[in-house]
């Protein structure tokens, strides 16, 4: 039994489509099918039921899947440990990050690449829910995002900094120079909001007194960069964490004065799993960066 065969089996089991699995693994469909059949022959049992219309896991395939996944993860952890023992920072560091977390990441990414040129960084931008699922599947090494509103039992969250949910406006907007804004005052303006499911929107919806007011939401977007472009060019008001506009001179963040508007910027890691040295070094650099220090640095 080869590790490659297990990888092919797991990807085929995830997609239940040999063509899609082959594309994801950058191999031909015939190569993938051949390797899976060799694995079935070696263990003496059928893992998939195949027809002209679909592919499904057999009972044996369902039983084998979690063990195959664990074997692949263990092999990857072994390589990471050996590289660390040799004090070699190499390989790929996979980071999951929410859209609003990106502005405070730039400084650290630049510094990390200068210090560790042999490490490739893959940054994946998605919603909190999607990233936590990826972390649980070990598809990323850690996640940078604000503290979730619900508990993930297999994930530890460590606070990097504290933040406030804020009204985001262009410089020159009537409220741009205010030190804070109430929900009542916010309800008087036209809003352009991050889409439901994004962290800032979830945090806004979770404010206890939010239901006491009606808000004029003129648009919703799941792409924060486009949202900010529209805010720069109009009198629309958005609601995001203040860290979202870090180093944005044309925008202002006015903290929302309401209980429950506090946010915690966190690094999220999977429990009981090996943490790469490259991940440790990146997190330490981020924790000591000026971007994070601007928002009351926490401790890891």
N, C-alpha and C positions, 0 to 999 in steps of 0.2 A: 504494500500500500504506500503510495507516494503522496507527499504534501500537495503536489500539483493536482492530483486526482481529487483530493478532498476539496481544494479550492474550486475546481470545476463543478463538483457535486453541489457545494453550498450555493454557488451562484445560480445554477440551474434550479435548485430548490427554491431560491428566493424569487426568481422571475417566473418559474413554471413555463418557460419558453426558451428552448435551446438556441434559437436564433438570437434573441435579445441577450442571453447569457454569453454567447460567443462574442458578440459585439462588445459587451462590457469588459471582456477579458482579452480583447484584441487577438482572438484566434478564429480559425474557421469553424463553422458549425460541425463539419465532419470530424475535426480534431477533438472538439469537446465531446461529441457523441461517442467517439472511439475510446477516449479516456474514461468516461463514465461507464461504458460497457466493460472495460478492463477491470475497473473497480468492482463492478457487480460480479464479474467472473471470479475475481480473487476472493471475495468474501462469501461467494456462493449463494447470493440472494438478490432478487430484483429490487431496485430502489425506486424506480419510476414505472408507472403505467403509461404507455405511449399509445396514441391513436393519431389519426390524420387530422384531428381537430384540436386536441389538447394534450397536456402532460400533467399528471398528478403524482404526488408522492405515494408510495405504498406505505403500509403500516411500518415496515422495516425502515423505509426511508425517513419517515417521521421520527422514528426512534433514534436513528443514527445522526440526524441533523445537529442537535445540540452538542453532541460529542465531537463531530467534525468541526464545528465552529470553535469549540474550546481548544481543539488540537491546533488549529490555525493561529489562534490568539497566543497560545503557549509558545509556538515556534517563533512568532514575531517578538514576544517578550524576551525570549532567549537571545535573539540577535541583539536586541536593545541592551540587555544586560552585559553581553560580551563586549559590545562597543564601549559601553561605559567603563567596564573593567580595564579596557585598554586606554581609557581616558581619551577616546576619540569622539568628538562631537561630529557625527556624520549622519547620513540618512535623511529622512523627511520628517518634518514636524508639521502635524496637521492640526490646525486651529479652527474651531467653530466660533463665529462671532455674529452677534445681532447687528442690524443696520445702524442703530443709534450708538453703538460702541466703537465704530470705526474711527471717528476723529481722534480719540485718545490713543489709538494704536500705532499711528504713523511713526512717531518718534522712536518707539521701541523696535518696530520692524526694521527701520533703517539702522539702528545701533546694533541689533542682533546680527544682521547680515554682514556688517563690517567686522564684528568680532568672530563670527563663526561662518566663514565662507563655504565650508564643506557641507553645511546643512541647508537643505532646500525647505522653504516654507510654503505650505499650501493653506490658504485661507478660504474658508467656506462661509458665505454670508447667507443666513436663512433666519426664519422666525425662531423664537425660543423653543417652541414645542418640537419643531423639526430638528433643531440642534441637540436637544436632550435625547431624542430618539437615536440620533447618530452617535452620541456619546455612549449610550447604553449598548449599542452594537459595536463599539470600539472603532468606529469609522473616523473619529477625530480623537486627538490626544487630550484635549481639554476644551472647554467652552468659556468664552468671555461674554457675559450678559448680566443684566440686572437680576436681582433675586426674584425667583418666580413666585407667583401667587399661590401655587400649590406645591406640595412636598413630593420629591422624587426619592424613594427609599434607598436606591442604589447609588445615589450621587451625593457627594459632599460639596458644600458651597462655602467659599472663604471670601470675606469682604475685602475688597481692595480700596474702595472709597465710598463716600456718601454723596448723594445728589438730590436734587429737588425736581419734581415735575413742574414744568414752566410753560408760560405762554411765550411762544416764539414769534417775533415780529421783525420787520425791517427797521433799520435805523431811520429815524424820522417819523415813525408811526406815532399816533397820539399817546400811546401808552409806553413808548420805548424807554422813557426815563424813569418810570415808576420802579420802586424797590420791590413791590409785590402786587398781586392782584387777587381779588376774591372771586369765588365762583359766580357770585351775583353780577359783578362787573364784567366778568368774562362772557356771560350770557348775552351781553349787549352787542357783541361783535360777531361778524361772519367768520366761521371756522373752516379750516382745511385740515383734516385729521388723518393720522396714520390709520391704515385699515385695521379692522377688528382682527385680533390674533397677534398683532405686533405688541411688544411689551409696553410701550408708552400708552397705547390705547387701552390695553388691559388695566394698567395702573390708574388711568383716568376713570375708567368705568367702575373701578373698585373703591374709589373715594366714597366714604359713607354718605356724605351730604350731597353727592352729585345728583341724586334723583330729585332733589328739591328744586331744581332749575331746568328750564328748557333751553337747549343750545341750538343755534342756527348753523348746522353743519352743511356747508355748500358743496364740499367734495371730500372724498376719501381716496387715499393712495397707499399702495403697498411698496412704493419705491420712494425712500426718504429723500434722495438727492433731487428728484423731480419736485417733490413737495416743497423743499427749501428754495428751489429756483422760483416757484410760484409765489412763495412768501416774499422773496426779495423784490418782486416786481409788482406787488399789490398791497392792499391794506388788510389782506386776509391774516388771520391769527391761527397758528397751529399750537398743538400741545405735545411737547416732547420733553425728554430729560434735558437739563441745561448742558450736560456734557456733549449732546448731539451737535452743538454749534461751537465746540472748542476751536479756537483760532479762526473764527468766522467774523471778520470785522464789520460786515454789512448787516449782521443780524444781532438781535438782542434777546436775552432770556430773562423773563420776569417771573420769579418764583410764584407758584400758586399758593395762596394763604388758605390752607384747608387741612385739617387733620387727615392723615393717610396719604399725603402727597410726597412723602419721603421715599427715596429709592436707594438701593444699595448696589453698587457696581461690584460684581463678584467674578471669581474664577471658579468654575465648576469642574470637578474631577470625579472619575468613577471610583467607587470604594473598592478596596481590596484588590487593586491592580497595580502593576509596576509603573512608576512614572519615569519616563525617559529623562536623562540628564539634560538634554536640549530643552525639554519642556520646563524643567526646574529653572534653568538659566533664563529662559524667556520670561517666566513669571516674575522672577526676581528683578530683572531689568524693568519690567512694566511697573512693578510695585515702587521702584525708586525713580521712575520717570517724572519729569516736571509736569506732564499732563495729569498724571494721577495725583501728584502732590498738590495740585491746584484745588483738588476736591477732598481735602482732609484725608490723607492716606491712612488706610487701616493696616492691619498686620496679618501675615499669613501664618 
